[in-house]
Amino acid sequence: MADRYGTMGARTVYDYPPMAARIAILVCLYLFLFAAYRELYRTVRDTRPSRNGGSRAPEEHVLPTLTVVRYPAAEELEGEVIPLLTANTLGRAPDNSVVLPDPSASGYHARIDFDQDRFILADMGSTNGTFLNDSVVMKPTVLRAGDRIQIGSAVFVFRAG
């Protein structure tokens, strides 16, 4: 029985892709798989903790933090380390980033925002004020490593990343 070309089942060279094309496709496939495996290996290797007791590589990024150094209204929180995000609100209200169970803190007391590679502290119209290194914060102020922030009875130290 003849096929549509009138041949009796014999295949021609045009029925198969050229051998060079098949080899090129396989090479591309293997290169893609190798690149994907290499990237996955690098990602896993870079996220593993170091074996030498936790020393960090110089390029590893660490989040800036607030450390609670004094908090008479909640002494159990003293020593607590709070990582900072790009936008942080501090106050008594439960929807703040940092909730302060302190009657001398306002519901929405202060903000710490990340802007252009720096963190900026601003008072949000609080009743008792926000203090930075024992000075009242009157306008948004850039934070530096080691700055002391007082909100209500809580005192924090800002640690840069």
C-alpha angles and dihedrals in degrees: 000000000000125000124227092280093054095251125127099239096297112140122219132213088260092063092069130052111252114270092242091057092050091050091047091052092050092048091051091048093051092046090052092049091047092051092048092049092048092051092047090049092050092049093050092044093050094049097049116102113252119258096221098081101284103302109155130229112247093245094053112112120226122195118244113250145196115226117203105229100167130013115156092177091058110017092173088070095058110118092023114142115215117196113220124229127201091273121029132174123194126199148092098286113103094233094062120111088236113031114205114200091205126122090212092059120085122237090255103017110160145351132221111194133179112232128164097343095315140085118238126201119209133174114232097213094284122180098233099032134237119265128208114191090341093307124110113251105235098166135012107296131194113243122227128197111279096022114149116225122193121196114172106317093333120103120196133183117218114225118193118224 
